[in-house]
Amino acid sequence: MSEYRSKIIKVLHMIIDYRIKQKWNLQSIKGIVKSVDETARTCIVTVDTFDYPGVWLQGISNLTTGFLQVPTVGSQVLMGRIDNNYYITLFSKLDKVLIDTNLVQFNGGKDGGTPKSSEIGKMIDIVTQLVTIINGTPVLEPGNSAPSALQVAMQGAIAGKEMPTLLTLQNNSIKQ
């Protein structure tokens, strides 16, 4: 975009803002999300028939980490303004929320960290091997050739229970 065109767009924004504030005395501007650029962390918001390009999804531009709410195209938003830059203050609908930080804590962190799916997968493999042995060929007691009491007790404990897999344990809505 040429520098001249950028200046014209800024002047038009200022004129529209002035008219909107004059007519409705608003501090925020309500619009509809036309498109989202998640990489640039911006969107285009349509107010009436005018498009506002480069609206920040966060209150500070050029952030690549932190908390990012990605609005749904077609949803309603409220825009605030810092100097001549617009940013989204409220979202009616989100496609996703991205959190890029060293610690995300839920409920005061009292239950510890969430398990890593790769480590859960290793545990499932070990448990699966043990269940296969328990349900496999009878292990005979030394000396009397009777089935092992331990094996019989373990078979009773797991009878009728379905073994979970990593896929059934994972919540793909939350990624780490």
C-alpha positions in Angstrom: 0.0 0.0 0.0 1.4 3.4 -1.0 2.2 6.0 1.6 -0.3 8.3 0.0 -3.1 5.7 0.1 -2.2 4.9 3.8 -2.6 8.6 4.7 -6.0 8.8 2.9 -7.2 5.7 4.8 -6.1 7.2 8.1 -7.9 10.4 7.3 -11.0 8.5 6.3 -10.8 6.6 9.6 -10.6 9.8 11.5 -13.6 11.3 9.7 -15.7 8.2 10.2 -14.7 8.0 13.9 -15.6 11.6 14.4 -19.0 11.1 12.7 -19.7 7.9 14.7 -18.7 9.6 18.0 -20.7 12.7 17.1 -23.8 10.7 16.2 -23.8 8.0 18.9 -21.2 9.3 21.4 -19.4 5.9 21.5 -16.1 5.1 23.0 -16.1 1.7 21.2 -17.0 0.8 17.6 -19.1 -2.2 16.8 -18.3 -4.2 13.6 -18.2 -7.5 11.9 -15.0 -9.5 11.3 -14.4 -9.8 7.6 -11.1 -11.7 7.7 -8.4 -12.8 10.1 -4.6 -13.0 9.7 -3.5 -15.1 12.6 0.2 -14.8 11.8 0.1 -11.0 11.8 -2.4 -11.1 14.7 -4.7 -8.7 12.9 -8.1 -8.7 11.2 -10.3 -6.6 8.9 -13.5 -5.3 10.6 -16.4 -4.0 8.6 -18.4 -1.1 10.1 -21.5 -0.3 8.1 -19.9 -0.5 4.6 -16.4 0.6 5.5 -13.5 -1.9 6.1 -11.0 -1.2 8.8 -7.8 -3.2 7.8 -5.0 -4.1 10.2 -7.1 -4.2 13.4 -5.0 -5.7 16.2 -6.3 -8.8 17.9 -4.3 -7.7 21.0 -4.0 -4.3 22.6 -0.3 -4.2 21.7 1.0 -4.7 18.2 3.8 -7.0 17.1 3.4 -9.4 20.0 4.2 -13.0 19.1 3.6 -14.5 22.5 1.0 -14.2 25.2 -2.8 -14.6 25.1 -4.4 -14.4 21.7 -8.1 -14.6 20.9 -8.9 -15.5 17.3 -12.4 -14.3 16.3 -14.7 -16.1 14.0 -15.2 -14.5 10.6 -18.7 -13.0 10.5 -18.8 -12.5 14.3 -19.4 -9.2 16.0 -16.6 -7.4 17.8 -16.0 -4.1 19.6 -13.0 -2.1 18.6 -11.1 0.3 20.8 -8.5 2.7 19.7 -4.9 3.6 20.8 -3.7 6.6 18.9 -4.6 5.8 15.3 -4.5 2.0 15.8 -7.6 -0.1 16.4 -7.7 -3.2 18.5 -10.4 -5.7 19.4 -11.8 -5.2 22.9 -14.7 -7.8 22.9 -15.5 -10.8 20.8 -19.0 -12.4 20.2 -17.5 -15.7 19.0 -14.0 -17.2 18.9 -12.5 -19.8 16.7 -9.7 -20.5 19.2 -7.6 -19.1 22.0 -3.8 -19.3 21.8 -1.7 -19.1 25.0 2.0 -18.9 24.5 3.7 -18.6 27.8 5.9 -20.6 30.2 3.0 -21.4 32.6 -0.7 -21.8 32.2 -2.4 -22.4 35.6 -5.9 -23.7 36.2 -7.7 -23.7 39.6 -4.6 -22.4 41.5 -2.4 -25.2 40.2 -3.3 -27.4 43.2 -3.6 -30.6 41.1 -0.1 -30.3 39.6 0.7 -30.3 35.9 -1.2 -32.0 33.1 0.3 -35.3 32.0 2.3 -35.4 28.7 0.6 -37.6 26.2 3.9 -39.2 25.2 4.4 -40.4 28.8 0.8 -41.6 29.1 1.4 -43.6 25.9 4.4 -45.3 27.4 2.4 -46.2 30.6 -0.5 -47.5 28.5 2.0 -49.8 26.6 3.4 -51.2 29.9 -0.1 -51.8 31.3 -1.3 -53.4 28.0 1.7 -55.8 28.2 0.8 -56.7 31.8 -2.9 -57.2 31.0 -1.8 -59.5 28.1 0.2 -61.6 30.5 -2.6 -61.7 33.1 -5.2 -62.8 30.5 -2.7 -65.1 28.7 -1.5 -68.6 29.3 -2.1 -69.7 32.9 0.9 -69.3 35.2 1.2 -72.4 37.3 2.1 -72.5 41.0 5.4 -74.1 41.6 5.1 -77.6 43.0 1.3 -78.3 42.6 0.7 -77.2 39.0 -2.4 -75.3 40.0 -3.3 -71.9 38.3 -1.6 -69.0 40.1 -3.8 -67.4 42.7 -2.4 -64.0 41.9 -3.1 -64.4 38.2 -6.7 -65.6 38.9 -7.2 -62.6 41.3 -5.9 -60.1 38.7 -8.1 -61.6 36.0 -11.1 -61.1 38.2 -10.0 -57.5 39.0 -9.8 -56.5 35.3 -12.7 -58.7 33.9 -15.1 -56.7 31.8 -13.1 -53.5 31.9 -12.1 -51.8 28.6 -8.4 -50.8 28.2 -8.1 -47.1 27.4 -5.9 -46.0 24.5 -4.0 -42.8 24.1 -6.6 -41.6 21.6 -9.4 -42.1 24.2 -7.4 -40.2 26.8 -6.4 -37.2 24.8 -8.5 -34.1 24.6 -7.6 -32.6 21.2 -9.2 -29.3 22.1 -6.3 -28.6 24.5 -2.8 -29.0 23.0 0.5 -28.7 24.8 
